[in-house]
Amino acid sequence: MSRKPTASPTLRQLELFLALASANGVAGAGAKLGMSPSATSHALRALENALGTELLDRHSSGVVLTYTGEHVLPHVRDVFASLQLVQATALAGAELKTGLLRIGSFGASATIRVLPPILDRFKARYPGVDIMVIEKPDELTSQDIVERRLELAAVPLPKSDFDTQTLAIDELTAVLPAHHPLAQLDTVPLKELTVEPFVMTRAGSQTLVTQLFSRNGLQPRVAYEALQLMSILELVSAGKGVSVLAKLALPDAYPGIALRPISPSRSRRIGLVCLNESRLSPVARAFWLETRKYQASAKSGGR
């Protein structure tokens, strides 16, 4: 039901609306912003009064935006993208002498292996720019890009809605107790890993591992599900089971652990993504271009 607008919406109100789009409830959206339930409800009503229309369908369970709310949402995201651009531009300065670059990462493969050499190269060229890497699961990291909380992130590809550039190819590998009979093989048949108790990762490569077994008509005997890499390595090292993990997430060596290729295996591409490379802030665009130069240098065999 539309009504006459009463005032201009505030940034705080728009920030709440943005949080609503990815929340399970109105109170949950407000809690993300440190708002009490009553303050959240008041702010939402004030925003709807300011715009002269309802944005939330209160007859539905959960958070469901009205038709108008769905169409307002992209413009609200653009408001915060523009605000981020203003702030980044002011901080960066004409020669990027200062600034803050926040980069998302979906997990250890990107955080530990893929990003560091690029970050080192960028930092050497722009020493005044502070860098913060924020690690979350792939889905949440991609959501942060869509909702303009981040401009850049390292995530698994493909991502059809983003501009992308490939950073690395990551292979799945068998993780075995060092003295296990399978560790004596040059390559481990995937079927052999279904005979042993299996330690399943709950981190970024879980979907890839699950698909690997499923597409080959196999099912592992899952004895443990672990979120932390260290937990998986300790369980395998202690002989509690075997596992399959993304190679780039693993240390080069770990006591009591043997890493072996799998047949058949599966790989994934890891890439740097953004919503629109032509609309990046100066500091984010500098990193995007530096990444492209790094990749070209790596392909030619130099650094």
N, C-alpha and C positions, 0 to 999 in steps of 0.2 A: 504494500500500500504506500503510494507516494504522498509526500506532503511538502510544503514549502520549506526550503533550506533555511536554517536559522543562523549559521555562522560557518566560517571556514574550518575544516578539520585540522587538528593539531598533529604534529609528527608522532606524538605518543599514541594517539588514537589510531593512526595509520599503522604504526608498528604493532599494535595489538591485533588489528585486522590481518596483517601479514602472518602473525603467529597463529591466528585462528585457522588459517588455510592448511596448516600441517599439524594441528593439535587434535587430540581425541575429545576434547571438551572445552567449553568456554573458560572454566576455572583453570584448566591445564594451560591454556594459552596465556592467561594472565600470570600464572605462576612462573612461566618462563621469563617474564619481565619483572618479577618481584612484586606483583600486584596482588592484593587480597581479592577474594571472590566478589565482595561488594564493590570494590573499586573497579574491578574488571567489568562487572555488569553495568556500572554507571558510565564507564568510558565507552563501552559499546553502544549504549543508548545515545550518548552524546554525539558519537560519530554518525549514527543513523539520523539523528536530528539535524546535524550539520549538513548532511548530504540530501536530506529530504526523502529518504527511502530506506526500507529494511534490507539489510545485507545478509542476515542469517535466517534460515528457515527454522523457526522455533517449533514447528509441528513434526519435525523429523528427529529421529534419535541421532545422537552424536552431533558433529559439526557439519552441517550442510549449507552451503551458500545459496542464496537466491540467484535467480537469473541475472539480476543487476550486480549482485556481489561477484559472480563469476567473471563478469565483464569489467568490473572495476579492478579486480585483483592484478592483472598485468600492468595496469597504470600505476598502482601503488608500488609494485616491485620496481617500476621504472623510476619512481620518485626516490627510492632508497639507492638505486644504482647511480642516479645523478648526484645524490648527496655524497655517496662514497667517492665518486669521481671528483667532486669539488674538494673534498678533504684530502684525497690522495694527491691531487694536483698542487694544492697549497703546500702540502708537506714535502713533496718531491722537489719542487723548484725546477727551474729551467734545465739544470744540469744534473738532476738527481743526486744532489749533495746530501739530502736527507730524505726520510720517508720510512714507511712501514709496509712490508710485503707479507701478506698472510696467504699461505699456500695449504690447500687441503691434501690429505693423503689417505688412501683407503686401507693402508696396512704396512706391515714390516717390509715387504718387498720394495715398496716405493720409498718409505721413510729411511730405511737403512742402506739400501743398495742403489736405487735409481736416482733419487734426488741429490744426495750429498755432493757428487762431483760437479753437478750443474750449479748447485748453490755456492760451492767454493769458487767456481769460475765467476759467477755473478758478483759475489762479495768482493773478489779481488778487483773487479772493475768499478763497483759502486760501494766502496767501504762505508759510506755514510748511511746506507739503507739498512735498517734492521729487518731481519727475516724471522717469521714465526711459522712453523709447520704444525698443522692441526690434524691429528689422526683420528678418523672415525670410520665406521664401516662404509663400504662403497655407496650404499643407498643414501645414507645420511650426508656423505660428502657431496654426492651429486645434487642432493636437495639443497645444500648450502649454496651451490653454484646457481641453481635455478632461482632461489629466493634472495640472491644478491648479497649473501653474507660473506661469500668469497668470490674472487674474480678468477682464480686459477686453482686447479687441483690435479693431482696424479691419481688416475683411476683406471680400472680395466676397460679396454675397448672391445667392441665398438660402442659409441655413444652418438646416435644419429642426430640428437637435438643440439649437439655442441660442435664448436670448431675444435679440431683435435690435431695433435702431432704425436707420432709414435716415439716412445722413449726406450722401450726394451721389450724383448720377448722372454717370457718366463715359462719354464718347463716344470711339470710335475715330476717329483722324484720319490723313490721308495726310501723310507727312513726305518732302519733296521738296527736291532742290537748288534754290536760289533762282532760277536762270536756266533751269530745265528747262521745256520747253513745257507740261507739265501744270500747272506753277505759275501759268500764265496763266488757267487755268479757275477759275470760282467754286466748282464742285463737280467732283471727280474721279470718273469712272466706275470702279468697282472693277476691271473687266476690264482697263482700261488699265494697272493696276499689275502685271499678270502679264506684260506685254511687256518690262519692264525687269528688270535684276538686282535681287534683293530682299534687304534686310537684315532677317533675322528676329530678333526679340527672344527671349531665353531667360528673361526675367524674368516678372513676374506676369501680364502681359496676353497671353502667348504662346498660351494655350489659346483665348482670345477671338478673337485674330487668325486662328488656324488654322481655327476654326469659321466665321468670317466667309467665308473663301474657300471652304471645303468646302460650306457650305450653299447657296452660289450656283454650285456646280459648277465652281469655278475652282481653279487651283493656281499659286502664285507660283513664280518661278524663283529659288530661294534660292541666293544667292552667298555670303552671310555669315550666321553665327549668332553673336549677341553678347549677353553677359549685362549689360554695363554700358551705361547710357543714354548716357554720354559717347562711348563707342565707336561707337554707332549714329549719333549726331549728327555725329561727325567723318567717318565713312564717307560719309554722305549728302552732307554739305557738300562733300566732296572729289569728288563725282560718281561714287562707286563703286556707287551703287544708290539705290533708293527704299525706304521702309519704311511701316509702319502701327503706330501706338502709341496708348496711352490718352492722351487730351488732358490730363488732370490731372497726368500724370507729366512733362509737357514744360514747359520754361521759356517765358515769354511771347515771348521773342525769342532767336534764336541766329544768329550770323554764317553766312551762306551757306545758310540753311534757310528753306523756306516751308512753312507748315502749311495744309492745305485739307480741307474736309469731303469725305466719301466717300459715294457712292451706289451700292448700298445700304450703310448703315452698321450699326453694332451698338453697343449701350450696355450698361453694367453698373451695378448698384447697389453702393455701398460702404456698409457699415454698422458700427455698434459692436455687439459681441456679448459675451455672458457665458453661463455655464451656467444660472444661476438668479438673476434680479435680486433676489429676496426673500432670498437668502443671501449677498449681497455684503458685504464688510467695510465699515466706515463710510466710509473714504476712497474706495473704489471706488464705493460707492453714491452718494456725494456727486458724483462725476464723472458717473455715469450720469444723475442727475437734472439736473445742470448742462447736460449735453449735450441733454437733452430740452427744457430751457428755451431753449437757444441755437437749436435747430431751430425751435421755435415762434416765437421772435423773428425768425428769418430769413424764415420764411414770411409773417409779418405786415409785412415790409419794414423792420424796425428791428433794432438790435443792443443 
